[in-house]
C-alpha cells in the first residue's frame, strides 16, 4: 500500500496526517467537565517498580534477521512496511523537535492525563451541535499526531495541545505516539465524525482529520492483516498483533463502517481501501486462532506479528489464551453480514473452548477482587495456560501463579475474571441455528 498522507494548515502549526464493542465509543470514563483539572497518572508510581521493564523494552519484534528469514514473496512487503513506519516516526519526531527548538527546549512536557476518552451516553445529537462539542472537537484536532493517530490517556477535552507538549501523558519519553490501545484513535475519529455531521461550521477540518486518522490505520496494518498496538512502531510487546482491550476489533469495526458508507464524506478510494483492509484484518483474526493439539481454541491477548503465536506483554500478561477478548472476537465474527465456512468453523471451535473452561462458585469485582459465593457463575479467567487450560495469574514480578489469592501487587485493578462469554454464548445459540458447522471442518 502506498504511503497515505494529508497536509493542512491549522492554528498552532503545520499538521501532516495521513459489546457491545461499538468502536471504543462505549467508553464512559471521561473528563467530568470540559476544562476541569487533569488527573494524576498512576504510572508516576508504577514506572518505578521493577516489573515495569516491559514498558521500557524497545527491542523490535521485526528485526532484519527475522524479516530476512521470511519467504521471498512476502519479504519485500514487510521491509516496505518497516521503512514506512520509520519515515512516519521520523516525521513525527521532527515535528516535535521543531517545536522544542523554537521554545529553546530539548524535552517535551507531559500531556494532561485522563484514564479514558470516549463518547458518553449523554452526548446526544444536540450536544454535538453545540458550541461545547465544537470546542472539544477543535481540541481533539490539536492532539492528532503528524502521522495521523492519537495517543492514549490524554485529556483531549481539557484544552488544546501546547507547543512542545508530548502527545502522551504518562512520561516524556517517546511512547504510545500514536496507538490503538484503550480505544485511542478510533474514539477520537468517532467524535470528530459526529461533530462534522452535526455542525454547519468547522466540519471540513473534522472530516479531514478523520480521513487522516483513517490513513493512519491503513498505514499501520501489517502485511498479514494484523495491527500492532503502537504505530509508528515502538518496539517491545507493542509490536505484537494486539487483541488486548479489543484494539484490533475497534479498528475493524471502524473500517467496516467506512466501507459500508456510514461516513459518507469519505471518498470512494478510501472506502475501497477500508473494505480491503477489513478483509485482510479478518484473515489475520482467523489465522491467529490458536491451535492446540490439532484443535482450534480461542485467541491470545497479543500474538507474534510474524508467526501469530501468542506472546507475553506486560510482566503479568503471559502468553496465554484469553476468555474476555476471545468472547469479543466471537461477537464480531457473529455479527458479520456474510459468514463463510472459515468464519463459521472458527466460531464453533472457539465456543466449544469457552463452554469447556468456565468456573463456578465465584464472583469477581474489579475493586474488591474474587469472592466465593455458592451457586455463582459461570465466570471465566482472563488468561488460561496454553495446553492445560488452567487459569493463570501474575504479579509484576512475572511469576506465573495458579491461584488469584497468591497475588500481591496485582490482586485488584486488573480484570482477572470476566463474564463477557455469557452474552457471547447466548448470541451463539441463535447464530448457530442459522450457521451449522461446515461438514469439511
C-alpha positions as CSV (number, residue, x, y, z in Angstrom):
1,X,0.0,0.0,0.0
2,X,1.4,3.4,-0.9
3,X,2.0,5.8,1.9
4,X,-1.0,7.9,2.6
5,X,-0.6,11.4,3.9
6,X,-2.5,14.6,4.1
7,X,-1.3,18.1,5.0
8,X,-3.3,21.1,6.2
9,X,-2.7,24.4,7.9
10,X,-4.3,25.0,11.2
11,X,-3.8,27.3,14.1
12,X,-0.6,26.4,16.1
13,X,1.4,24.8,13.4
14,X,1.6,22.5,10.3
15,X,-0.2,19.2,10.6
16,X,0.7,16.2,8.5
17,X,-1.8,13.4,8.9
18,X,-2.2,10.9,6.9
19,X,-20.3,-5.5,23.2
20,X,-21.1,-4.1,22.6
21,X,-17.8,-3.2,21.1
22,X,-19.0,-0.2,19.1
23,X,-15.5,1.1,18.4
24,X,-14.3,2.5,21.7
25,X,-17.1,4.9,21.8
26,X,-18.7,2.9,24.6
27,X,-16.1,4.1,27.0
28,X,-17.7,6.2,29.7
29,X,-14.8,7.5,31.9
30,X,-14.3,11.0,30.6
31,X,-13.3,14.3,32.0
32,X,-16.4,15.2,34.1
33,X,-16.4,18.7,32.9
34,X,-14.7,20.3,29.9
35,X,-11.8,22.4,31.2
36,X,-11.5,20.7,34.6
37,X,-8.1,19.9,36.1
38,X,-6.2,16.9,34.8
39,X,-6.0,13.7,36.8
40,X,-2.8,12.2,38.3
41,X,-1.3,9.4,36.2
42,X,-0.9,6.1,38.2
43,X,2.2,5.5,36.1
44,X,4.1,8.0,38.3
45,X,4.4,5.3,40.9
46,X,4.1,2.2,38.7
47,X,7.0,3.3,36.5
48,X,9.4,2.9,39.5
49,X,8.5,-0.8,40.0
50,X,11.0,-3.4,38.7
51,X,8.2,-5.2,36.9
52,X,7.7,-2.2,34.6
53,X,10.6,-3.4,32.4
54,X,8.3,-4.4,29.6
55,X,7.2,-0.8,29.1
56,X,10.8,0.2,28.7
57,X,11.7,-2.6,26.2
58,X,12.2,-1.2,22.7
59,X,13.6,-4.3,21.1
60,X,11.8,-4.8,17.8
61,X,9.8,-7.9,17.1
62,X,10.5,-7.3,13.4
63,X,14.3,-7.4,13.3
64,X,16.2,-7.6,10.0
65,X,17.2,-11.2,10.8
66,X,13.6,-12.2,11.2
67,X,12.5,-10.5,8.1
68,X,15.4,-12.0,6.2
69,X,14.1,-15.5,7.1
70,X,10.7,-14.8,5.5
71,X,9.8,-16.3,2.2
72,X,11.0,-14.1,-0.6
73,X,7.4,-13.5,-1.8
74,X,6.5,-11.7,1.5
75,X,9.8,-10.2,2.5
76,X,9.6,-7.0,0.4
77,X,6.1,-6.1,1.8
78,X,7.4,-6.4,5.4
79,X,10.5,-4.4,4.6
80,X,8.5,-1.7,2.9
81,X,6.2,-1.6,5.9
82,X,9.2,-1.1,8.3
83,X,10.6,1.7,6.0
84,X,7.2,3.5,6.0
85,X,7.0,3.2,9.8
86,X,10.4,4.7,10.2
87,X,9.6,7.6,7.8
88,X,6.5,8.4,9.7
89,X,8.2,8.2,13.1
90,X,11.0,10.5,11.8
91,X,8.3,12.9,10.6
92,X,6.6,12.9,14.0
93,X,9.8,13.4,15.9
94,X,11.0,16.2,13.5
95,X,7.6,18.0,14.1
96,X,8.2,17.9,17.9
97,X,11.9,18.8,17.6
98,X,11.0,21.9,15.6
99,X,8.5,23.0,18.3
100,X,11.1,22.4,21.0
101,X,13.8,24.3,19.1
102,X,11.5,27.3,18.8
103,X,11.0,27.2,22.6
104,X,14.7,26.7,23.3
105,X,14.0,23.4,25.0
106,X,15.1,19.8,24.5
107,X,12.5,18.0,26.5
108,X,8.8,17.6,25.9
109,X,6.3,18.4,28.7
110,X,3.6,15.8,29.6
111,X,0.1,15.9,28.2
112,X,-2.8,16.1,30.7
113,X,-3.8,12.7,32.0
114,X,-7.2,11.0,31.9
115,X,-8.0,7.4,32.3
116,X,-10.1,7.0,29.1
117,X,-11.7,9.0,26.4
118,X,-14.9,8.2,24.5
119,X,-18.4,9.2,23.8
120,X,-20.8,9.1,26.7
121,X,-24.5,8.2,26.5
122,X,-25.4,11.8,27.4
123,X,-23.6,13.1,24.3
124,X,-26.7,13.4,22.2
125,X,-27.0,14.9,18.7
126,X,-28.0,18.1,20.4
127,X,-24.7,18.1,22.3
128,X,-22.7,17.5,19.1
129,X,-24.4,20.5,17.5
130,X,-23.4,22.7,20.5
131,X,-20.5,25.1,20.8
132,X,-19.2,23.0,23.7
133,X,-18.8,20.0,21.3
134,X,-17.1,22.2,18.7
135,X,-14.6,23.3,21.4
136,X,-13.9,19.7,22.2
137,X,-13.5,18.8,18.6
138,X,-11.1,21.6,18.0
139,X,-9.0,20.5,21.0
140,X,-9.0,16.9,19.6
141,X,-7.6,18.2,16.4
142,X,-4.6,19.6,18.2
143,X,-3.7,16.2,19.7
144,X,-3.6,14.4,16.4
145,X,0.0,13.3,15.6
146,X,1.6,14.2,12.3
147,X,1.3,10.5,11.3
148,X,-2.5,10.8,11.8
149,X,-3.3,9.0,15.1
150,X,-3.8,9.8,18.7
151,X,-2.1,8.7,21.9
152,X,-3.9,7.3,25.0
153,X,-4.7,8.5,28.5
154,X,-4.7,12.1,27.2
155,X,-7.4,14.5,28.4
156,X,-8.2,15.9,25.0
157,X,-11.3,17.6,26.4
158,X,-9.3,19.7,28.8
159,X,-7.5,22.0,26.4
160,X,-5.6,22.2,23.2
161,X,-2.1,20.8,23.0
162,X,0.6,23.4,23.6
163,X,3.8,23.6,21.5
164,X,6.5,21.3,22.9
165,X,3.9,19.2,24.7
166,X,4.0,15.5,24.2
167,X,1.1,13.7,22.6
168,X,1.3,11.2,25.6
169,X,0.6,11.9,29.2
170,X,2.4,9.4,31.3
171,X,6.0,10.4,30.8
172,X,8.2,12.5,28.5
173,X,9.6,9.5,26.6
174,X,8.6,8.8,23.0
175,X,5.9,6.2,23.8
176,X,2.4,5.4,22.5
177,X,2.8,8.0,19.8
178,X,0.4,7.0,18.4
179,X,-1.7,4.0,19.4
180,X,-4.9,2.0,19.1
181,X,-4.7,0.9,22.7
182,X,-7.5,1.7,25.0
183,X,-9.7,2.8,22.1
184,X,-7.4,5.5,21.1
185,X,-7.5,6.9,17.6
186,X,-10.8,5.2,16.8
187,X,-12.6,7.1,19.6
188,X,-11.3,10.5,18.5
189,X,-12.3,9.7,15.0
190,X,-15.8,8.8,16.1
191,X,-16.1,12.0,18.0
192,X,-14.9,14.1,15.0
193,X,-17.3,12.3,12.7
194,X,-20.3,13.1,14.9
195,X,-19.2,16.7,15.3
196,X,-18.8,17.0,11.5
197,X,-22.3,15.6,11.0
198,X,-23.9,17.9,13.5
199,X,-22.1,21.2,12.8
200,X,-22.5,23.6,9.9
201,X,-19.2,25.3,10.5
202,X,-15.8,23.6,11.1
203,X,-17.0,20.3,9.7
204,X,-14.4,20.3,6.8
205,X,-11.4,20.2,9.2
206,X,-13.1,17.5,11.3
207,X,-13.7,15.4,8.2
208,X,-10.1,16.0,7.0
209,X,-8.8,14.9,10.4
210,X,-11.0,11.8,10.3
211,X,-9.6,10.9,6.9
212,X,-6.1,11.5,8.3
213,X,-6.9,9.0,11.1
214,X,-8.2,6.6,8.6
215,X,-4.9,6.8,6.6
216,X,-3.1,6.2,9.8
217,X,-5.0,3.0,10.5
218,X,-4.4,1.8,6.9
219,X,-0.7,2.6,7.1
220,X,-0.5,0.8,10.5
221,X,-1.9,-2.5,9.2
222,X,0.8,-5.3,8.9
223,X,1.1,-7.0,5.5
224,X,-0.6,-10.1,7.0
225,X,-3.6,-8.0,8.0
226,X,-2.9,-7.6,11.8
227,X,-2.3,-4.4,13.7
228,X,0.4,-3.5,16.2
229,X,-0.6,-1.7,19.4
230,X,1.6,1.3,18.7
231,X,2.4,2.8,15.3
232,X,4.8,4.1,14.1
233,X,6.4,1.0,15.6
234,X,7.8,1.4,19.2
235,X,9.3,-2.0,19.7
236,X,8.8,-4.4,22.6
237,X,5.4,-6.0,23.0
238,X,3.8,-3.0,21.4
239,X,4.8,-4.6,18.0
240,X,2.6,-7.6,18.7
241,X,-0.6,-8.2,16.8
242,X,-2.9,-6.9,19.6
243,X,-6.4,-8.1,20.7
244,X,-5.9,-6.9,24.3
245,X,-8.7,-4.4,25.2
246,X,-10.2,-5.1,21.8
247,X,-7.7,-2.9,20.0
248,X,-7.9,-4.7,16.6
249,X,-11.7,-5.1,16.9
250,X,-12.1,-1.3,17.3
251,X,-10.2,-0.8,14.1
252,X,-12.1,-3.5,12.2
253,X,-15.4,-2.0,13.2
254,X,-14.4,1.5,12.1
255,X,-13.2,0.2,8.8
256,X,-16.4,-1.8,8.3
257,X,-18.3,1.4,9.0
258,X,-16.3,3.3,6.4
259,X,-16.7,0.6,3.8
260,X,-20.4,0.4,4.3
261,X,-20.9,4.2,3.8
262,X,-21.5,5.2,7.4
263,X,-19.1,8.1,6.8
264,X,-20.4,9.5,3.5
265,X,-17.7,12.2,3.4
266,X,-15.0,9.5,2.9
267,X,-14.1,9.2,-0.8
268,X,-14.7,6.1,-2.8
269,X,-11.0,5.3,-3.0
270,X,-10.6,5.3,0.8
271,X,-13.9,3.3,1.2
272,X,-12.5,0.6,-1.1
273,X,-9.1,0.6,0.8
274,X,-11.0,0.2,4.0
275,X,-13.0,-2.7,2.7
276,X,-9.9,-4.4,1.5
277,X,-8.1,-3.7,4.9
278,X,-11.1,-5.1,6.8
279,X,-11.0,-8.3,4.7
280,X,-7.2,-8.7,5.4
281,X,-7.9,-8.0,9.1
282,X,-10.5,-10.8,9.2
283,X,-7.8,-13.0,7.6
284,X,-5.5,-12.1,10.5
285,X,-8.2,-13.0,13.1
286,X,-8.9,-16.4,11.5
287,X,-5.2,-17.2,11.0
288,X,-4.3,-16.3,14.6
289,X,-6.8,-18.5,16.3
290,X,-4.6,-20.7,18.5
291,X,-4.4,-24.4,17.6
292,X,-3.6,-26.8,20.5
293,X,-3.1,-30.5,19.8
294,X,-4.7,-30.1,16.4
295,X,-7.8,-28.3,17.7
296,X,-8.7,-24.7,17.2
297,X,-9.3,-22.9,20.5
298,X,-9.5,-19.1,21.0
299,X,-7.1,-16.2,20.9
300,X,-4.4,-14.6,23.0
301,X,-4.2,-11.0,24.1
302,X,-1.3,-10.5,21.7
303,X,0.4,-12.5,19.1
304,X,3.8,-12.5,17.4
305,X,3.4,-10.4,14.3
306,X,5.1,-13.0,12.1
307,X,4.3,-16.4,13.5
308,X,1.0,-15.4,15.1
309,X,1.8,-17.4,18.1
310,X,0.6,-15.9,21.5
311,X,3.3,-13.8,23.2
312,X,3.6,-12.0,26.5
313,X,3.1,-8.3,27.0
314,X,3.4,-6.6,30.4
315,X,5.2,-8.6,33.1
316,X,1.9,-10.0,34.4
317,X,0.4,-10.7,30.9
318,X,1.8,-14.0,29.8
319,X,1.5,-15.8,26.5
320,X,-1.9,-17.4,27.1
321,X,-5.5,-18.0,25.9
322,X,-7.9,-15.2,26.8
323,X,-11.6,-15.6,27.5
324,X,-12.5,-11.9,27.5
325,X,-11.0,-10.7,24.3
326,X,-11.9,-14.0,22.6
327,X,-15.6,-13.5,23.6
328,X,-15.4,-10.1,21.9
329,X,-13.8,-11.6,18.8
330,X,-16.7,-14.0,18.6
331,X,-19.2,-11.2,19.0
332,X,-17.6,-9.5,16.0
333,X,-17.5,-12.7,13.9
334,X,-21.1,-13.5,14.6
335,X,-22.2,-10.0,13.5
336,X,-20.6,-10.3,10.1
337,X,-23.3,-10.0,7.5
338,X,-21.9,-12.8,5.4
339,X,-20.1,-15.6,7.2
340,X,-18.0,-18.0,5.1
341,X,-17.1,-21.5,6.1
342,X,-13.8,-20.4,7.7
343,X,-15.7,-17.9,10.0
344,X,-18.4,-20.4,10.9
345,X,-15.8,-23.1,11.8
346,X,-13.8,-20.7,13.8
347,X,-16.8,-19.6,15.8
348,X,-17.9,-23.2,16.6
349,X,-14.5,-24.2,17.7
350,X,-13.9,-21.2,19.9
351,X,-17.4,-21.6,21.5
352,X,-16.5,-25.2,22.3
353,X,-13.5,-23.9,24.2
354,X,-15.5,-21.3,26.1
355,X,-18.1,-24.0,27.1
356,X,-15.3,-26.2,28.5
357,X,-13.5,-23.5,30.6
358,X,-15.9,-21.7,33.0
359,X,-15.5,-21.7,36.8
360,X,-18.4,-21.7,39.2
361,X,-18.9,-20.6,42.8
362,X,-17.1,-17.4,42.4
363,X,-17.9,-13.7,41.7
364,X,-15.4,-11.0,40.6
365,X,-15.4,-7.3,41.5
366,X,-12.8,-5.1,39.9
367,X,-12.3,-3.1,43.1
368,X,-12.6,-5.9,45.7
369,X,-11.4,-8.9,43.9
370,X,-12.5,-12.6,43.9
371,X,-15.2,-13.9,46.3
372,X,-16.5,-17.4,46.9
373,X,-20.3,-17.5,46.5
374,X,-22.0,-20.9,46.4
375,X,-24.0,-21.3,43.2
376,X,-22.5,-18.3,41.5
377,X,-21.2,-18.4,37.9
378,X,-20.3,-19.1,35.3
379,X,-17.2,-16.9,35.3
380,X,-14.1,-17.1,33.1
381,X,-10.5,-16.3,33.9
382,X,-8.9,-13.6,31.8
383,X,-5.9,-15.8,31.0
384,X,-5.5,-19.6,30.6
385,X,-2.3,-21.6,30.3
386,X,-2.0,-22.9,26.8
387,X,-2.4,-26.7,26.8
388,X,-3.7,-27.2,30.3
389,X,-6.4,-24.6,30.3
390,X,-5.6,-23.7,33.9
391,X,-6.3,-20.1,34.9
392,X,-3.0,-18.2,35.4
393,X,-2.2,-15.0,37.3
394,X,0.9,-13.0,38.0
395,X,2.2,-10.0,39.9
396,X,4.6,-7.6,38.3
397,X,7.4,-10.0,39.2
398,X,6.3,-12.1,36.2
399,X,6.0,-15.3,38.1
400,X,3.0,-17.5,37.0
401,X,0.6,-18.4,39.8
402,X,-2.4,-20.6,39.6
403,X,-4.4,-19.0,42.4
404,X,-5.6,-15.4,42.4
405,X,-5.3,-15.5,46.2
406,X,-1.5,-15.7,45.9
407,X,-1.2,-12.3,44.2
408,X,0.1,-9.3,45.9
409,X,0.6,-6.1,43.9
410,X,-1.8,-7.1,41.1
411,X,-4.7,-8.5,43.2
412,X,-7.0,-5.7,42.2
413,X,-7.0,-3.1,39.5
414,X,-6.9,-5.7,36.7
415,X,-9.7,-7.7,35.2
416,X,-8.5,-11.2,36.1
417,X,-12.0,-12.6,35.6
418,X,-14.8,-11.9,33.2
419,X,-18.5,-12.6,32.5
420,X,-18.2,-11.5,28.8
421,X,-18.7,-15.0,27.4
422,X,-22.2,-15.3,28.9
423,X,-23.6,-12.9,26.4
424,X,-21.5,-14.4,23.7
425,X,-22.9,-17.9,24.3
426,X,-26.4,-16.5,24.4
427,X,-25.8,-15.0,21.0
428,X,-24.3,-18.2,19.7
429,X,-27.4,-20.2,20.5
430,X,-29.4,-18.4,17.8
431,X,-26.5,-17.8,15.5
432,X,-25.6,-21.5,15.4
433,X,-29.0,-22.5,14.2
434,X,-28.5,-20.4,11.1
435,X,-24.9,-21.4,10.7
436,X,-24.3,-25.1,11.3
437,X,-20.7,-26.3,11.4
438,X,-19.5,-26.9,7.8
439,X,-19.0,-30.6,7.0
440,X,-15.4,-30.2,5.9
441,X,-14.4,-28.5,9.2
